[in-house]
Amino acid sequence: LFSDDDDIQYVPFDLLHPDFTAEEYTMLDNVASTLSLQPNLSVIFEQRVNYEETLQRLCNMQLQRDYYLSQHPEIDSTGIDFLTNEAIQSIKLNDKGLSEYAAQFTEKEKLSSKRDVESVAYTVYQTKSKAILSRLMDRRNALLSNYLLNIKGLSNNQVSVTKMDDIS
């Protein structure tokens, strides 16, 4: 985790996962342990996001969710449980039903590829997904700061968490 000159290397986190994974917690625990043993060290976590890729993933997820809910009107959209969420995530972008659902947002009668579906998802859900992405970025940084400062007991002098500049 630390290089020869004590600079932290790139550490990947999945922004769309609601919490840190076990592997991510282990890495954070290692950082906290090192900083506890060497209080003169500090670390800056600078958030970097592949913005367009993550935005596209969010748009796709919104399309998949709305398609699923259109097929299951008995489900209240505010009450999606874990199993329903798993079912939504299992819908492939090249699924025939999803393609037909996405086509209603275009002048085309039929979408011919996964890329067409992604294009529709981006067009329809881009604005909403940008707002969600900004909140997710803020939430992830707050979660990281809270874990290192409040749970692991590090000081503000040892840990800094910065947000990537907003991209609009």
Backbone as a printed PyTorch tensor [residue, N CA C, xyz], in Angstrom:
tensor([[[  0.7980,  -1.1900,   0.0000],
         [  0.0000,   0.0000,   0.0000],
         [  0.8470,   1.2630,   0.0000]],

        [[  1.9700,   1.2280,   0.7150],
         [  2.8560,   2.3770,   0.7250],
         [  4.0370,   2.0950,  -0.1850]],

        [[  4.4380,   3.0780,  -0.9290],
         [  5.6150,   2.9140,  -1.7770],
         [  6.8550,   3.2290,  -0.9510]],

        [[  7.9980,   3.1690,  -1.5870],
         [  9.2540,   3.4110,  -0.8750],
         [  9.3200,   4.8020,  -0.2580]],

        [[  8.6710,   5.7740,  -0.8890],
         [  8.7030,   7.1310,  -0.3340],
         [  7.4410,   7.4550,   0.4630]],

        [[  6.7490,   6.4040,   0.9100],
         [  5.5550,   6.5190,   1.7500],
         [  4.3730,   7.2150,   1.0760]],

        [[  4.3610,   7.2640,  -0.2440],
         [  3.1890,   7.7600,  -0.9510],
         [  2.2270,   6.6000,  -1.1390]],

        [[  0.9600,   6.8560,  -0.8780],
         [ -0.0450,   5.8160,  -1.0730],
         [ -0.2930,   5.6550,  -2.5660]],

        [[ -0.4550,   4.4430,  -2.9450],
         [ -0.7380,   4.1400,  -4.3320],
         [ -2.2370,   4.2100,  -4.5910]],

        [[ -2.6060,   4.0890,  -5.8380],
         [ -3.9950,   4.0920,  -6.2540],
         [ -4.7490,   2.9670,  -5.5670]],

        [[ -5.9040,   3.2850,  -5.0090],
         [ -6.7350,   2.2970,  -4.3370],
         [ -8.1290,   2.3620,  -4.9640]],

        [[ -8.5550,   1.2920,  -5.6430],
         [ -9.8680,   1.3380,  -6.2910],
         [-11.0140,   1.0710,  -5.3100]],

        [[-12.0750,   1.8520,  -5.4310],
         [-13.3150,   1.6520,  -4.6930],
         [-14.4370,   1.6720,  -5.7230]],

        [[-15.4490,   0.8420,  -5.5260],
         [-16.6010,   0.8550,  -6.4150],
         [-17.6090,   1.8530,  -5.8660]],

        [[-17.7230,   2.9650,  -6.5370],
         [-18.5860,   4.0530,  -6.0950],
         [-20.0570,   3.6370,  -6.0310]],

        [[-20.4500,   2.6860,  -6.8610],
         [-21.8590,   2.2910,  -6.9040],
         [-22.2120,   1.2160,  -5.8880]],

        [[-21.2260,   0.7250,  -5.1670],
         [-21.4980,  -0.2350,  -4.0960],
         [-21.8420,   0.5810,  -2.8500]],

        [[-22.8990,   0.2060,  -2.1200],
         [-23.3490,   1.0470,  -1.0040],
         [-22.4030,   1.1320,   0.1920]],

        [[-21.4800,   0.2130,   0.3160],
         [-20.5440,   0.2150,   1.4350],
         [-19.1990,  -0.2530,   0.8980]],

        [[-18.1890,  -0.1570,   1.7280],
         [-16.8950,  -0.6990,   1.3340],
         [-16.9650,  -2.2170,   1.3550]],

        [[-16.1890,  -2.8360,   0.4900],
         [-16.1060,  -4.2960,   0.4900],
         [-15.1640,  -4.7310,   1.6100]],

        [[-15.1250,  -6.0170,   1.8940],
         [-14.2090,  -6.5450,   2.9160],
         [-12.7650,  -6.2100,   2.5470]],

        [[-12.4450,  -6.3210,   1.2760],
         [-11.0870,  -6.0040,   0.8130],
         [-10.7670,  -4.5230,   1.0280]],

        [[-11.7360,  -3.6600,   0.7570],
         [-11.5270,  -2.2280,   0.9540],
         [-11.3690,  -1.8980,   2.4350]],

        [[-12.1810,  -2.5200,   3.2830],
         [-12.0270,  -2.3090,   4.7320],
         [-10.6600,  -2.7840,   5.2110]],

        [[-10.1820,  -3.9000,   4.6930],
         [ -8.8540,  -4.3990,   5.0640],
         [ -7.7830,  -3.3790,   4.6860]],

        [[ -7.8910,  -2.8250,   3.4810],
         [ -6.9260,  -1.8150,   3.0470],
         [ -7.0020,  -0.5880,   3.9560]],

        [[ -8.2100,  -0.1430,   4.2950],
         [ -8.3570,   1.0190,   5.1720],
         [ -7.8210,   0.7300,   6.5670]],

        [[ -8.0440,  -0.4820,   7.0400],
         [ -7.5050,  -0.8790,   8.3440],
         [ -5.9810,  -0.8600,   8.3300]],

        [[ -5.3810,  -1.2880,   7.2390],
         [ -3.9120,  -1.2570,   7.1070],
         [ -3.3920,   0.1790,   7.1180]],

        [[ -4.0910,   1.0620,   6.4100],
         [ -3.7010,   2.4760,   6.4150],
         [ -3.8140,   3.0410,   7.8270]],

        [[ -4.9420,   2.7730,   8.4850],
         [ -5.1610,   3.2830,   9.8400],
         [ -4.1110,   2.7490,  10.8070]],

        [[ -3.7770,   1.4830,  10.6860],
         [ -2.7670,   0.8770,  11.5520],
         [ -1.4080,   1.5440,  11.3560]],

        [[ -1.0420,   1.7510,  10.1140],
         [  0.2390,   2.4000,   9.8110],
         [  0.2640,   3.8230,  10.3620]],

        [[ -0.8290,   4.5550,  10.1730],
         [ -0.8820,   5.9320,  10.6670],
         [ -0.8950,   5.9850,  12.1910]],

        [[ -1.5050,   5.0040,  12.8290],
         [ -1.5100,   4.9560,  14.2930],
         [ -0.1100,   4.7060,  14.8410]],

        [[  0.6440,   3.8600,  14.1370],
         [  2.0090,   3.5540,  14.5710],
         [  2.9890,   4.6780,  14.2530]],

        [[  2.6640,   5.4640,  13.2410],
         [  3.5450,   6.5580,  12.8240],
         [  2.7160,   7.8410,  12.6980]],

        [[  2.4070,   8.4740,  13.8260],
         [  1.5070,   9.6330,  13.8220],
         [  2.0210,  10.8380,  13.0390]],

        [[  3.2880,  10.8360,  12.6600],
         [  3.8190,  11.9420,  11.8670],
         [  3.4890,  11.7980,  10.3790]],

        [[  2.9700,  10.6280,   9.9850],
         [  2.5590,  10.4130,   8.5980],
         [  1.1410,  10.9340,   8.3950]],

        [[  0.8460,  11.2780,   7.1600],
         [ -0.5220,  11.6650,   6.8220],
         [ -0.8670,  11.0980,   5.4530]],

        [[ -2.1540,  11.0460,   5.1900],
         [ -2.6140,  10.5240,   3.9070],
         [ -3.7300,  11.4220,   3.3920]],

        [[ -3.7080,  11.6430,   2.0990],
         [ -4.7660,  12.3870,   1.4320],
         [ -5.4500,  11.4300,   0.4690]],

        [[ -6.7360,  11.2230,   0.6850],
         [ -7.5300,  10.4320,  -0.2500],
         [ -8.1670,  11.4190,  -1.2110]],

        [[ -7.7250,  11.3740,  -2.4430],
         [ -8.2730,  12.2650,  -3.4680],
         [ -9.1570,  11.4340,  -4.3870]],

        [[-10.4310,  11.7410,  -4.3590],
         [-11.3880,  10.9590,  -5.1370],
         [-11.1880,  11.1930,  -6.6300]],

        [[-11.0890,  10.1070,  -7.3370],
         [-11.0280,  10.1490,  -8.7940],
         [-12.0780,   9.1820,  -9.3090]],

        [[-12.8720,   9.6320, -10.2320],
         [-13.9610,   8.8120, -10.7470],
         [-13.8980,   8.8390, -12.2690]],

        [[-14.0330,   7.6670, -12.8780],
         [-14.2290,   7.6410, -14.3180],
         [-15.6670,   8.1020, -14.5200]],

        [[-15.8240,   9.3900, -14.6150],
         [-17.1340,  10.0220, -14.5390],
         [-18.0920,   9.5180, -15.6200]],

        [[-17.6580,   9.5430, -16.8650],
         [-18.5550,   9.1380, -17.9550],
         [-18.9300,   7.6650, -17.8640]],

        [[-17.9840,   6.8160, -17.5080],
         [-18.2860,   5.3890, -17.3780],
         [-19.2720,   5.1440, -16.2340]],

        [[-19.0460,   5.8000, -15.1110],
         [-19.9290,   5.6270, -13.9610],
         [-21.3000,   6.2220, -14.2380]],

        [[-21.3310,   7.3580, -14.9080],
         [-22.6040,   7.9680, -15.2810],
         [-23.3920,   7.0330, -16.1990]],

        [[-22.7160,   6.4120, -17.1590],
         [-23.3880,   5.4720, -18.0530],
         [-23.9360,   4.2810, -17.2720]],

        [[-23.1480,   3.7690, -16.3270],
         [-23.6310,   2.6540, -15.4990],
         [-24.8870,   3.0360, -14.7300]],

        [[-24.9060,   4.2520, -14.1790],
         [-26.0920,   4.7230, -13.4500],
         [-27.3040,   4.8570, -14.3750]],

        [[-27.0820,   5.3870, -15.5580],
         [-28.1770,   5.5110, -16.5280],
         [-28.7190,   4.1360, -16.8930]],

        [[-27.8300,   3.1860, -17.1250],
         [-28.2510,   1.8200, -17.4390],
         [-29.0710,   1.2350, -16.2940]],

        [[-28.6040,   1.4570, -15.0740],
         [-29.3050,   0.9310, -13.9050],
         [-30.7040,   1.5340, -13.7760]],

        [[-30.8390,   2.8230, -14.0770],
         [-32.1510,   3.4710, -14.0190],
         [-33.0940,   2.8500, -15.0520]],

        [[-32.5780,   2.6140, -16.2540],
         [-33.3930,   1.9920, -17.2950],
         [-33.8070,   0.5790, -16.8840]],

        [[-32.8700,  -0.1930, -16.3730],
         [-33.1710,  -1.5540, -15.9340],
         [-34.2290,  -1.5390, -14.8220]],

        [[-34.0860,  -0.6190, -13.8880],
         [-35.0300,  -0.5160, -12.7730],
         [-36.4290,  -0.1840, -13.2760]],

        [[-36.5210,   0.8220, -14.1280],
         [-37.8350,   1.2240, -14.6240],
         [-38.4690,   0.1230, -15.4710]],

        [[-37.6540,  -0.5670, -16.2510],
         [-38.1710,  -1.6890, -17.0380],
         [-38.7170,  -2.7740, -16.1080]],

        [[-37.9520,  -3.1170, -15.0920],
         [-38.3920,  -4.1520, -14.1480],
         [-39.7070,  -3.7480, -13.4860]],

        [[-39.7760,  -2.5110, -13.0430],
         [-40.9980,  -2.0340, -12.3870],
         [-42.1890,  -2.0120, -13.3510]],

        [[-41.9230,  -1.7670, -14.6360],
         [-43.0130,  -1.8040, -15.6210],
         [-43.5540,  -3.2170, -15.7890]],

        [[-42.7060,  -4.2040, -15.5390],
         [-43.1050,  -5.6070, -15.6480],
         [-43.7220,  -6.1360, -14.3540]],

        [[-43.5010,  -5.4140, -13.2770],
         [-43.9850,  -5.8320, -11.9550],
         [-44.6740,  -4.6590, -11.2630]],

        [[-45.8380,  -4.2550, -11.7610],
         [-46.5220,  -3.0800, -11.1930],
         [-46.9530,  -3.2650,  -9.7390]],

        [[-46.9370,  -4.4880,  -9.2770],
         [-47.3150,  -4.7400,  -7.8850],
         [-46.2500,  -4.2600,  -6.9030]],

        [[-45.0690,  -3.9920,  -7.4010],
         [-43.9680,  -3.5430,  -6.5340],
         [-44.0080,  -2.0300,  -6.4100]],

        [[-44.0350,  -1.5620,  -5.1970],
         [-43.9560,  -0.1310,  -4.9240],
         [-42.5020,   0.2840,  -5.1230]],

        [[-42.2410,   1.2420,  -6.0020],
         [-40.8620,   1.6130,  -6.3460],
         [-40.0500,   2.0950,  -5.1490]],

        [[-40.7000,   2.5360,  -4.0900],
         [-39.9430,   2.9790,  -2.9210],
         [-39.5950,   1.8140,  -2.0010]],

        [[-40.1440,   0.6490,  -2.2840],
         [-39.9180,  -0.4850,  -1.4080],
         [-39.1520,  -1.6160,  -2.0590]],

        [[-38.2010,  -1.3090,  -2.8910],
         [-37.4250,  -2.3480,  -3.5540],
         [-36.5130,  -3.0070,  -2.5280]],

        [[-36.6740,  -4.3200,  -2.3660],
         [-35.8590,  -5.0440,  -1.4070],
         [-34.6200,  -5.6310,  -2.0790]],

        [[-33.8060,  -6.3120,  -1.2970],
         [-32.5400,  -6.8640,  -1.7770],
         [-32.7470,  -7.8210,  -2.9500]],

        [[-33.7100,  -8.7250,  -2.8320],
         [-33.9310,  -9.7070,  -3.8990],
         [-34.4360,  -9.0530,  -5.1810]],

        [[-35.2920,  -8.0590,  -5.0330],
         [-35.7690,  -7.3280,  -6.2040],
         [-34.6170,  -6.5870,  -6.8580]],

        [[-33.7720,  -5.9810,  -6.0510],
         [-32.6170,  -5.2790,  -6.5830],
         [-31.6890,  -6.2340,  -7.3330]],

        [[-31.4970,  -7.4250,  -6.7850],
         [-30.6800,  -8.4440,  -7.4720],
         [-31.3000,  -8.8090,  -8.8170]],

        [[-32.6190,  -8.9560,  -8.8550],
         [-33.3110,  -9.2870, -10.1010],
         [-33.1420,  -8.1670, -11.1240]],

        [[-33.2210,  -6.9360, -10.6670],
         [-33.0380,  -5.7860, -11.5590],
         [-31.6310,  -5.7930, -12.1410]],

        [[-30.6450,  -6.0030, -11.2880],
         [-29.2560,  -5.9960, -11.7370],
         [-28.9320,  -7.1470, -12.6740]],

        [[-29.7280,  -8.2030, -12.6160],
         [-29.4530,  -9.3540, -13.4820],
         [-29.9790,  -9.1550, -14.9070]],

        [[-30.7360,  -8.1050, -15.1400],
         [-31.2540,  -7.8460, -16.4900],
         [-30.0950,  -7.4010, -17.3780]],

        [[-29.8730,  -8.1320, -18.4310],
         [-28.7850,  -7.8160, -19.3730],
         [-29.2220,  -6.6880, -20.3050]],

        [[-28.2570,  -5.8690, -20.7090],
         [-28.5730,  -4.7480, -21.5870],
         [-28.9960,  -5.2030, -22.9790]],

        [[-28.6850,  -6.4470, -23.3290],
         [-29.1280,  -6.9570, -24.6220],
         [-30.3940,  -7.8070, -24.4970]],

        [[-31.0410,  -7.7550, -23.3320],
         [-32.3000,  -8.4590, -23.1120],
         [-33.3640,  -7.9070, -24.0770]],

        [[-34.0690,  -8.8080, -24.7300],
         [-35.0650,  -8.3970, -25.7280],
         [-36.1300,  -7.4870, -25.1210]],

        [[-36.6330,  -7.8560, -23.9520],
         [-37.6520,  -7.0390, -23.2990],
         [-37.1420,  -5.6540, -22.9470]],

        [[-35.9150,  -5.5710, -22.4600],
         [-35.3250,  -4.2650, -22.1300],
         [-35.1600,  -3.4320, -23.3950]],

        [[-34.7250,  -4.0680, -24.4790],
         [-34.5790,  -3.3550, -25.7530],
         [-35.9130,  -2.7980, -26.2200]],

        [[-36.9560,  -3.6050, -26.1000],
         [-38.2910,  -3.1450, -26.5040],
         [-38.7720,  -2.0070, -25.6060]],

        [[-38.4930,  -2.1160, -24.3180],
         [-38.8700,  -1.0540, -23.3820],
         [-38.1260,   0.2390, -23.7200]],

        [[-36.8300,   0.1280, -23.9790],
         [-36.0190,   1.3050, -24.2950],
         [-36.4460,   1.9410, -25.6110]],

        [[-36.9040,   1.1320, -26.5480],
         [-37.3020,   1.6520, -27.8660],
         [-38.4680,   2.6300, -27.7630]],

        [[-39.2670,   2.5140, -26.7180],
         [-40.3990,   3.4420, -26.5710],
         [-39.9440,   4.8850, -26.3850]],

        [[-38.6900,   5.0770, -26.0010],
         [-38.1540,   6.4230, -25.7900],
         [-37.5110,   6.9940, -27.0570]],

        [[-37.5760,   6.2400, -28.1350],
         [-36.9510,   6.6740, -29.3870],
         [-37.9820,   6.6690, -30.5040]],

        [[-37.5500,   7.1260, -31.6580],
         [-38.4100,   7.0620, -32.8310],
         [-38.2480,   5.7130, -33.5360]],

        [[-37.2560,   4.9450, -33.1160],
         [-37.0270,   3.6310, -33.7060],
         [-38.0330,   2.6340, -33.1310]],

        [[-38.4390,   1.7050, -33.9560],
         [-39.3350,   0.6630, -33.4580],
         [-38.5600,  -0.4270, -32.7470]],

        [[-37.3160,  -0.5750, -33.1110],
         [-36.5040,  -1.6510, -32.5370],
         [-35.0660,  -1.1680, -32.3760]],

        [[-34.4630,  -1.5260, -31.2580],
         [-33.0530,  -1.2090, -31.0350],
         [-32.2520,  -2.4410, -31.4150]],

        [[-31.1620,  -2.2190, -32.1030],
         [-30.4440,  -3.3610, -32.6680],
         [-29.2470,  -3.8280, -31.8520]],

        [[-28.8490,  -3.0730, -30.8380],
         [-27.6420,  -3.4850, -30.1040],
         [-27.6750,  -2.9920, -28.6640]],

        [[-26.7810,  -3.5660, -27.8810],
         [-26.5960,  -3.1380, -26.4890],
         [-26.2330,  -1.6550, -26.4580]],

        [[-25.4230,  -1.2390, -27.4130],
         [-24.9920,   0.1630, -27.4710],
         [-26.1850,   1.0930, -27.6900]],

        [[-27.1500,   0.6550, -28.5190],
         [-28.3580,   1.4520, -28.7230],
         [-29.1230,   1.6230, -27.4110]],

        [[-29.2190,   0.5340, -26.6500],
         [-29.9140,   0.5850, -25.3590],
         [-29.1770,   1.5400, -24.4250]],

        [[-27.8540,   1.4670, -24.4000],
         [-27.0690,   2.3700, -23.5500],
         [-27.2580,   3.8200, -23.9670]],

        [[-27.3450,   4.0520, -25.2470],
         [-27.5540,   5.4120, -25.7530],
         [-28.8970,   5.9620, -25.2990]],

        [[-29.9270,   5.1310, -25.3730],
         [-31.2450,   5.5460, -24.9030],
         [-31.2070,   5.8100, -23.3960]],

        [[-30.5950,   4.9020, -22.6460],
         [-30.5080,   5.0720, -21.1910],
         [-29.8220,   6.3950, -20.8520]],

        [[-28.7460,   6.7040, -21.5460],
         [-28.0040,   7.9390, -21.2920],
         [-28.8670,   9.1620, -21.5930]],

        [[-29.5520,   9.1220, -22.7170],
         [-30.3900,  10.2510, -23.1180],
         [-31.5250,  10.4850, -22.1170]],

        [[-32.1760,   9.4270, -21.7080],
         [-33.3440,   9.5440, -20.8430],
         [-32.9740,   9.8640, -19.3950]],

        [[-31.8810,   9.2690, -18.9000],
         [-31.5880,   9.3290, -17.4610],
         [-30.3520,  10.1580, -17.0910]],

        [[-29.7490,  10.8230, -18.0480],
         [-28.5010,  11.5510, -17.7900],
         [-28.6450,  12.5870, -16.6840]],

        [[-29.6380,  13.4350, -16.7400],
         [-29.7890,  14.5110, -15.7470],
         [-29.9780,  13.9430, -14.3440]],

        [[-30.8930,  12.9940, -14.2230],
         [-31.1500,  12.3840, -12.9210],
         [-29.9030,  11.6570, -12.4110]],

        [[-29.2120,  10.9690, -13.3020],
         [-28.0320,  10.1980, -12.9000],
         [-26.8710,  11.0900, -12.4900]],

        [[-26.7510,  12.2620, -13.0950],
         [-25.7020,  13.2010, -12.6790],
         [-25.9140,  13.6320, -11.2310]],

        [[-27.1490,  13.9110, -10.8720],
         [-27.4560,  14.3050,  -9.4880],
         [-27.1680,  13.1510,  -8.5320]],

        [[-27.5540,  11.9520,  -8.9300],
         [-27.2950,  10.7750,  -8.0930],
         [-25.7980,  10.5670,  -7.9330]],

        [[-25.0500,  10.6980,  -9.0160],
         [-23.6070,  10.4880,  -8.9720],
         [-22.9370,  11.4910,  -8.0320]],

        [[-23.3520,  12.7270,  -8.0740],
         [-22.7850,  13.7260,  -7.1700],
         [-23.0450,  13.3480,  -5.7140]],

        [[-24.2720,  12.8960,  -5.4220],
         [-24.5970,  12.4730,  -4.0490],
         [-23.7930,  11.2350,  -3.6460]],

        [[-23.6040,  10.3130,  -4.5690],
         [-22.8170,   9.1150,  -4.2740],
         [-21.3570,   9.4670,  -3.9700]],

        [[-20.8200,  10.4110,  -4.7160],
         [-19.4440,  10.8490,  -4.4750],
         [-19.3170,  11.4640,  -3.0860]],

        [[-20.2800,  12.3180,  -2.7300],
         [-20.2760,  12.9340,  -1.3980],
         [-20.4340,  11.8780,  -0.3110]],

        [[-21.3400,  10.9360,  -0.5400],
         [-21.5890,   9.8830,   0.4520],
         [-20.3510,   9.0210,   0.6620]],

        [[-19.6840,   8.6570,  -0.4220],
         [-18.4990,   7.8040,  -0.3010],
         [-17.4040,   8.5220,   0.4840]],

        [[-17.2080,   9.8010,   0.2220],
         [-16.1960,  10.5480,   0.9660],
         [-16.5580,  10.6720,   2.4420]],

        [[-17.8370,  10.8880,   2.7230],
         [-18.2750,  10.9750,   4.1210],
         [-18.0760,   9.6330,   4.8240]],

        [[-18.3900,   8.5480,   4.1530],
         [-18.2030,   7.2160,   4.7110],
         [-16.7210,   6.9530,   5.0060]],

        [[-15.8680,   7.3360,   4.0820],
         [-14.4220,   7.1640,   4.2490],
         [-13.9100,   8.0060,   5.4180]],

        [[-14.2910,   9.2660,   5.4540],
         [-13.8570,  10.1420,   6.5560],
         [-14.3440,   9.6280,   7.8920]],

        [[-15.6090,   9.2620,   7.9670],
         [-16.1740,   8.7580,   9.2120],
         [-15.4330,   7.5100,   9.6850]],

        [[-15.1670,   6.6010,   8.7820],
         [-14.5000,   5.3570,   9.1780],
         [-13.1080,   5.6390,   9.7380]],

        [[-12.3380,   6.4440,   9.0280],
         [-10.9560,   6.6740,   9.4670],
         [-10.8670,   7.5990,  10.6820]],

        [[-11.7060,   8.6150,  10.7320],
         [-11.6180,   9.5790,  11.8300],
         [-12.3880,   9.1220,  13.0730]],

        [[-13.5970,   8.6660,  12.9020],
         [-14.4390,   8.3310,  14.0570],
         [-14.3160,   6.8790,  14.5020]],

        [[-14.2280,   5.9720,  13.5770],
         [-14.1480,   4.5570,  13.9360],
         [-12.7110,   4.1590,  14.2870]],

        [[-11.7780,   4.5820,  13.4420],
         [-10.3730,   4.2080,  13.6580],
         [ -9.6130,   5.2110,  14.5200]],

        [[-10.2210,   6.3620,  14.8010],
         [ -9.6400,   7.3190,  15.7400],
         [ -8.4490,   8.1080,  15.2340]],

        [[ -8.3290,   8.2300,  13.9240],
         [ -7.2370,   9.0430,  13.3880],
         [ -7.6130,  10.5200,  13.4860]],

        [[ -6.6270,  11.3900,  13.3670],
         [ -6.8840,  12.8250,  13.4950],
         [ -7.0150,  13.4770,  12.1230]],

        [[ -7.5940,  14.6740,  12.1340],
         [ -7.7170,  15.4600,  10.8980],
         [ -6.3500,  15.8040,  10.3110]],

        [[ -5.3160,  15.8270,  11.1660],
         [ -3.9670,  16.0920,  10.6750],
         [ -3.4090,  14.9030,   9.8970]],

        [[ -3.9380,  13.7230,  10.1700],
         [ -3.4310,  12.5210,   9.5280],
         [ -4.1960,  12.1300,   8.2720]],

        [[ -5.4640,  12.5050,   8.1920],
         [ -6.3190,  12.0530,   7.0940],
         [ -7.0520,  13.2340,   6.4790]],

        [[ -7.0020,  13.2910,   5.1710],
         [ -7.7720,  14.2860,   4.4180],
         [ -8.4620,  13.5620,   3.2680]],

        [[ -9.7220,  13.8760,   3.0630],
         [-10.4880,  13.2760,   1.9830],
         [-11.0170,  14.4050,   1.1160]],

        [[-10.6730,  14.3840,  -0.1710],
         [-11.1010,  15.4470,  -1.0700],
         [-11.9530,  14.8770,  -2.1970]],

        [[-12.8970,  15.6870,  -2.6310],
         [-13.7950,  15.2920,  -3.7140],
         [-13.2120,  15.7310,  -5.0450]],

        [[-13.4140,  14.8820,  -6.0250],
         [-13.0480,  15.2420,  -7.3840],
         [-13.8720,  16.4590,  -7.7840]],

        [[-13.2740,  17.3690,  -8.5350],
         [-14.0230,  18.5290,  -9.0060],
         [-15.2690,  18.0610,  -9.7300]],

        [[-16.3590,  18.7770,  -9.4920],
         [-17.6040,  18.4260, -10.1720],
         [-17.4500,  18.5730, -11.6820]],

        [[-18.0150,  17.6300, -12.3650],
         [-18.0350,  17.6710, -13.8280],
         [-19.4970,  17.7800, -14.2220]],

        [[-19.8310,  18.8390, -14.9230],
         [-21.2370,  19.0020, -15.3090],
         [-21.4010,  18.9060, -16.7930]]])
